[in-house]
Amino acid sequence: MIIDVHGHWGPWFFSMEVGEIATNLALMDRYGIDLTVVSATEAVIYDVAAGNRAMARLLGASDRLLGYLTVNPRRLGDAERDLHELLPTGNFVGVKIHTDYTGSPITSTQTREALAMAAEHDLPALVHTWGSTPLDLAQACADIPGLRAIAGHMGADGWRDAVRAANSVDRLWLEPCFSHTRAGRFAAVASAVDSRRLLFGTDSTLIDPAAAYGAVLAANLPAETAERVAWRNAAELFRLDLS
């Protein structure tokens, strides 16, 4: 069993042939990924309301995709409306916040309010992190009761800060996808944090899953840790019934 906690559905503004649900499923098949939690590209980079609704329609077409409801911290009224309207479908299991595309740093008032909204709805939040920003996300977890957050890219080149962040709170998870990953990066993180705080994420379809998949395999994790990374931690975090 493999659960990918960082996926996308829809076309990107880069020169690549993606956008159809068949692309997601083909990549999942290639790498043996059973479930992927996806956000709508349209919601992340352009129109959050339209993208979330397109995502809701798509999720009814495949039992292998679960959804992130994208939240733009600069449009919290829209986010609250989307949460109330779309959560009852049962297909959304978390929220996605991209701090760079929205120009809303984790330390900003609006992103703190967005994270508090996720906590109020008892939804994990996948948050784009880069550099030292996992430390900001850890502080948010410490300050906001009930917040459960995933540091997307585990800080990218700031993975050492991600280790410090994950070791400072008990409601922050790390996932490894990174377009410029370095040898030994994930192995170093896995050896330095609680294995219950590790997840598997690929950034597919923006990045081929091979990058994250190879990084995890190269880490030569103990069997129990490998199982936790592959699916068990994600199942617990998203409270998935896999029976």
C-alpha positions as CSV (number, residue, x, y, z in Angstrom):
1,M,0.0,0.0,0.0
2,I,1.3,3.5,-0.9
3,I,-0.5,6.8,-0.2
4,D,0.8,9.9,-2.0
5,V,-0.1,13.0,0.1
6,H,1.0,15.6,-2.3
7,G,-0.6,15.4,-5.7
8,H,-2.2,17.7,-8.3
9,W,-4.9,17.4,-10.9
10,G,-5.2,19.7,-13.9
11,P,-2.9,21.4,-16.5
12,W,0.1,23.5,-15.5
13,F,1.5,26.6,-17.1
14,F,4.7,24.6,-17.9
15,S,5.4,22.8,-21.2
16,M,4.1,19.3,-20.2
17,E,1.4,17.0,-21.2
18,V,-0.7,16.8,-18.1
19,G,-4.3,17.7,-17.1
20,E,-6.4,14.6,-17.6
21,I,-7.3,12.3,-14.8
22,A,-5.9,9.4,-16.9
23,T,-2.4,11.0,-16.4
24,N,-2.8,10.8,-12.7
25,L,-3.9,7.2,-12.7
26,A,-1.2,6.1,-15.2
27,L,1.5,7.6,-13.0
28,M,0.0,5.9,-9.9
29,D,-0.1,2.6,-11.7
30,R,3.5,3.0,-12.8
31,Y,4.8,3.4,-9.3
32,G,2.3,1.2,-7.4
33,I,0.6,4.2,-5.7
34,D,-2.8,3.2,-4.4
35,L,-4.3,6.5,-3.3
36,T,-3.3,10.1,-4.0
37,V,-4.5,13.2,-2.2
38,V,-4.8,15.9,-4.9
39,S,-5.5,19.6,-5.2
40,A,-6.9,21.3,-8.4
41,T,-4.2,23.2,-10.2
42,E,-6.8,25.7,-11.2
43,A,-7.6,26.4,-7.6
44,V,-3.9,26.7,-6.6
45,I,-2.8,29.1,-9.3
46,Y,-5.8,30.9,-10.7
47,D,-9.4,30.6,-9.6
48,V,-9.9,28.9,-6.2
49,A,-13.6,28.7,-6.3
50,A,-13.9,27.2,-9.8
51,G,-11.0,24.9,-9.1
52,N,-12.4,23.5,-5.9
53,R,-15.7,22.8,-7.7
54,A,-14.0,21.1,-10.6
55,M,-12.1,19.1,-8.0
56,A,-15.4,18.1,-6.3
57,R,-16.8,16.9,-9.6
58,L,-13.7,14.9,-10.5
59,L,-13.4,13.1,-7.1
60,G,-16.7,11.4,-7.8
61,A,-15.2,9.7,-10.8
62,S,-12.3,7.8,-9.2
63,D,-12.0,6.0,-5.9
64,R,-8.2,6.3,-6.0
65,L,-8.1,10.1,-5.6
66,L,-9.0,12.1,-2.5
67,G,-9.1,15.8,-2.4
68,Y,-7.5,18.9,-0.8
69,L,-9.8,21.8,-0.7
70,T,-7.6,24.7,-1.7
71,V,-7.7,27.8,0.6
72,N,-6.5,31.2,-0.6
73,P,-5.6,33.1,2.7
74,R,-6.5,36.4,1.0
75,R,-10.0,35.2,0.3
76,L,-11.1,33.6,3.6
77,G,-14.8,34.3,3.0
78,D,-14.7,32.2,-0.1
79,A,-12.8,29.5,1.8
80,E,-15.4,29.3,4.5
81,R,-18.2,29.1,1.9
82,D,-16.3,26.4,0.0
83,L,-15.7,24.4,3.2
84,H,-19.4,24.5,4.1
85,E,-20.6,23.7,0.6
86,L,-18.1,21.0,-0.5
87,L,-17.0,19.2,2.7
88,P,-20.4,17.4,2.9
89,T,-19.5,15.5,-0.4
90,G,-17.1,13.4,1.8
91,N,-14.4,13.5,-0.9
92,F,-12.2,16.2,0.7
93,V,-9.9,15.1,3.5
94,G,-7.7,18.2,3.9
95,V,-6.9,21.7,2.8
96,K,-4.1,23.0,0.6
97,I,-2.4,26.4,1.1
98,H,0.2,27.6,-1.3
99,T,1.9,30.5,0.4
100,D,4.0,31.7,-2.5
101,Y,1.3,31.8,-5.2
102,T,-1.0,33.7,-2.9
103,G,1.7,36.0,-1.5
104,S,0.7,35.0,2.0
105,P,3.7,33.9,4.2
106,I,3.0,31.4,7.0
107,T,3.6,34.2,9.5
108,S,1.0,36.5,7.9
109,T,-2.2,37.2,9.7
110,Q,-4.3,35.9,6.8
111,T,-2.5,32.5,6.6
112,R,-2.6,32.1,10.4
113,E,-6.4,32.6,10.1
114,A,-6.6,30.1,7.2
115,L,-4.7,27.6,9.3
116,A,-7.1,28.2,12.3
117,M,-10.0,27.6,9.9
118,A,-8.5,24.3,8.9
119,A,-8.1,23.3,12.6
120,E,-11.7,24.4,13.3
121,H,-12.9,22.0,10.6
122,D,-10.5,19.3,11.9
123,L,-8.7,19.0,8.5
124,P,-5.0,18.5,8.0
125,A,-3.4,21.4,6.1
126,L,-0.8,20.8,3.4
127,V,1.3,24.0,3.3
128,H,4.0,24.9,0.8
129,T,7.3,25.3,2.7
130,W,10.7,26.4,1.5
131,G,13.9,27.3,3.3
132,S,13.3,28.0,7.0
133,T,9.5,28.2,6.7
134,P,8.9,24.8,8.3
135,L,9.9,26.5,11.6
136,D,7.1,29.1,11.0
137,L,4.7,26.3,10.4
138,A,5.8,24.5,13.6
139,Q,5.1,27.7,15.5
140,A,1.7,27.9,14.0
141,C,1.0,24.3,15.2
142,A,2.2,25.3,18.7
143,D,0.0,28.4,18.7
144,I,-3.3,27.1,17.0
145,P,-5.1,24.4,19.0
146,G,-5.7,21.3,17.1
147,L,-3.8,22.3,14.0
148,R,-2.4,19.3,12.0
149,A,0.0,20.5,9.3
150,I,2.1,18.9,6.6
151,A,5.3,20.8,5.6
152,G,5.1,20.4,1.8
153,H,8.6,19.6,0.3
154,M,9.8,19.5,4.0
155,G,11.4,22.9,3.4
156,A,13.0,21.9,0.1
157,D,16.7,23.0,0.6
158,G,15.8,23.9,4.2
159,W,15.3,20.3,5.3
160,R,17.6,20.8,8.3
161,D,15.1,23.4,9.5
162,A,12.3,20.9,8.8
163,V,14.0,18.4,11.2
164,R,14.1,21.1,13.9
165,A,10.5,22.0,13.2
166,A,9.2,18.4,13.4
167,N,11.1,17.8,16.6
168,S,9.6,20.9,18.3
169,V,5.9,20.0,18.0
170,D,3.8,16.8,17.7
171,R,1.4,17.9,15.0
172,L,3.7,18.6,12.1
173,W,4.4,16.0,9.4
174,L,7.1,16.1,6.6
175,E,6.9,14.9,3.0
176,P,9.9,14.7,0.7
177,C,9.0,15.9,-2.8
178,F,11.5,18.4,-4.3
179,S,12.5,19.2,-7.8
180,H,16.2,19.4,-7.0
181,T,16.5,16.7,-4.4
182,R,19.9,15.9,-3.1
183,A,21.4,12.4,-2.3
184,G,20.8,11.4,1.3
185,R,18.4,14.2,2.1
186,F,15.4,12.0,3.0
187,A,17.6,9.5,4.8
188,A,19.0,12.2,7.0
189,V,15.6,13.5,7.9
190,A,14.2,10.0,8.5
191,S,17.1,9.2,10.9
192,A,16.5,12.5,12.9
193,V,12.8,12.7,13.4
194,D,10.0,10.5,14.9
195,S,9.0,8.0,12.2
196,R,5.4,8.8,12.9
197,R,5.9,12.3,11.4
198,L,7.0,11.1,7.9
199,L,4.8,10.9,4.9
200,F,5.2,10.0,1.2
201,G,4.6,12.8,-1.3
202,T,5.6,13.2,-5.0
203,D,4.3,16.5,-6.3
204,S,2.8,14.6,-9.2
205,T,1.8,15.5,-11.9
206,L,4.1,18.5,-11.7
207,I,7.0,16.2,-11.0
208,D,7.3,12.6,-12.0
209,P,6.9,10.4,-8.8
210,A,10.3,8.8,-9.6
211,A,12.2,11.6,-7.8
212,A,10.4,11.1,-4.4
213,Y,10.1,7.3,-4.9
214,G,13.9,7.0,-5.5
215,A,14.7,9.2,-2.5
216,V,12.7,7.0,-0.2
217,L,14.0,3.8,-1.6
218,A,17.6,5.0,-1.4
219,A,17.1,5.8,2.3
220,N,17.0,2.0,3.1
221,L,14.5,2.5,5.9
222,P,13.8,-0.2,8.5
223,A,10.7,-2.2,7.6
224,E,8.4,-0.5,10.2
225,T,9.5,3.0,9.2
226,A,9.1,2.2,5.5
227,E,5.5,1.0,6.1
228,R,4.8,4.2,8.1
229,V,6.1,6.4,5.3
230,A,4.4,4.4,2.5
231,W,0.9,4.6,4.0
232,R,0.3,4.0,7.7
233,N,1.0,7.6,8.8
234,A,-1.1,9.0,6.1
235,A,-4.0,6.7,6.9
236,E,-3.8,7.8,10.5
237,L,-3.4,11.5,9.7
238,F,-6.4,11.6,7.3
239,R,-8.4,9.1,9.3
240,L,-8.9,6.8,6.4
241,D,-10.8,3.5,6.7
242,L,-8.8,1.2,4.4
243,S,-10.7,-2.0,5.5
